[in-house]
Amino acid sequence: MERSWRWIFRLPPPESVEVLRREGGFPRLLAIFLANRGLSDPAEAHSFLYPRLTDFADPFEIPDMLEAVRLLAREIQAGRPVGLYGDYDADGLCGTAILYTFLREIGARAKVVFPHREREGYGFHARLLPYLREEGVRLVVTVDCGITAHEAVAEARRLGLSVIVTDHHELPPSLPSAEAVVTGKRTPQSSPFYDLCGAGVALALVRALRKYLYEQGFFGPNPVPNLRRYLDLAALATVADMVPLRGENRLITFFGLQELSETQRPGLQALKRVSGVNGVVGPEEISFRLAPRLNAAGRLGEALPAFQLLVTEDPAQAEELAQELNRCNAERQRVEEAVLREAREKLAVLDRIPPAVVLSGDWPLGVLGLVASKLVEELYRPVVLLARKGEILKGSGRSVPEVDLYEAFRRAREDLLSFGGHPAAGGVKLSLEKEEAFGRSLGKAVEEILAEKGLSLEELAPRLELEATARVGELLKPDFLETFERLGPFGPGNPEPVLALSDFEVRGARLVGEKHLRFTLWQEGAGLSAIGFNLGEKSLSLLEGGGLWLAASPVFSDFQGQRYLELRIKDLKKRLG
């Protein structure tokens, strides 16, 4: 294995584990997992494992929600189209599709626009508003953008447009002067709405609007729309945008993945087909197959085909659009590989890897974040990739958990024209002449941030957080299997548990597909299959002799209709410490 992991044990409070075992009746490992996720009360833990649709909170707890639905109801009842301004990524696309299809279902109209990544860039831009005004729009709803768009909101008002901002990004010092600003970030951090993604906020808005219209007698004798059908789009966006899977997001993904697995939307059915996704859809299928294809259109060109795919009711059109996105994704992969190759060539001529890697080239903006993420995995350093546009550089950065990238940008702001983002990712804009100075100031900021944590560059290494030691037999007990399956879906805020195992016998070790390692662990008469992706021959040699420690996650797999537990290996060591 190429990577050297630092094993860190996350140990929950022993008293919480004991309460969960004694009063909740949970097996030892489940009690540890639950306590590590802040669930020390048996009743709360039970609700987490056995959620209900009635657990969704009242969306009117979000500030400005009542004003937002009043404005929407006014436009709907006046018969005017509602303007929807969505972001071009999977989150913005799904959120816009949720609002659009709900309005369509209740007989209302909508006009939709998306910015172009290269032409307008991310965010709510005034240049797209005259089109909406000409189409008869008087109310514009942003989706997954707009929280910092003071100028665009002011321009909208000058054009006679009212604006509802729906977003989920970090709050600026002051909010734009929109008629309503709807975001989970305006609720307390303990609120179930705080971590919603853009599509999650859109779903909350639709839930509130349905309730408001119902109370106004809008539906009359007609059936009220069933919003469970909208959870497929919300779950896709929630996983794709990598928001914490707690609060409302836990409910959205738990029920939404079920909806996505059986979706009746022609577009999602076609997208699953071209992505090779069959049967049960989980976070991996979204992250590695569905979301990349949805995102591909907006990365390399117009996002509109991806939106049309999500809202079409025509299976033939859905198939055509899905094939188009598949071609876009193949092109995105080709472009991404070319940029990655160029970036590696630039790194190869450096005397040393700097504290922060800053590289530029004649590259398309749409793939820079993806390439930066891959370089962070390889180098375990913050990476910023910049695209040259005349005398201006614009780009994306990604970071490691030990370095808050937004804070690093803030400290290097003297060399920037603008910046934004959060601890793990961000974007910058600077003059071409400032590139070297920015590389130095960002590197200095990274070293300062590390020093404040008592770390040096030499000590930077990826962390592997383990939750407990385990025995093979313990993992195969029916009470563990039954409850463990309900702990997912896994993702940020609810990570896939990693366990440490030792004192086992290795049987049938072999390489699969040249670079994957597979074997069976035997311990005290019980056997469990294990697979390590991309672990290679180097790991195979580690299996010889004794004293082996294994870090692995228990996962459920399906084969020929049979569901079984196996271990997914993260790392192997001859000794701990």
Secondary structure, 3 states (H helix, E strand, C coil): CCCCCEEEECCCCHHHHHHHHHCCCCCHHHHHHHHHCCCCCHHHHHHHHCCCHHHCCCHHHCCCHHHHHHHHHHHHHHCCCEEEEECCCHHHHHHHHHHHHHHHHCCCCEEEECCCCCCCCCCCCHHHHHHHHHCCCCEEEEECCCCCCHHHHHHHHHCCCEEEEECCCCCCCCCCCCCEEECHHHCCCCCCCCCCCHHHHHHHHHHHHHHHHHHCCCCCCCCCCCHHHHHHHHHHHHHHCCCCCCCHHHHHHHHHHHHHHCCCCHHHHHHHHHHCCCCCCCHHHHHHHHHHHHHHHHHHCCCHHHHHHHHCCCHHHHHHHHHHHHHHHHHHHHHHHHHHHHHHHHHHCCCCCCCCEEEEECCCHHHHHHHHHHHHHHHCCCEEEEEEECCEEEEEEECCCCCCHHHHHHHCHHHCCEEEECCCEEEEEEEHHHHHHHHHHHHHHHHHHHHHCCCCHHHCCCEEEECEECCHHHHCCHHHHHHHCCCCCCECCECCCCEEEECCEEEEEEEECCCEEEEEEEECCEEEEEEECCCHHHHHHHCCCCCCEEEEEEEEEEECCEEEEEEEEEEEECCCC
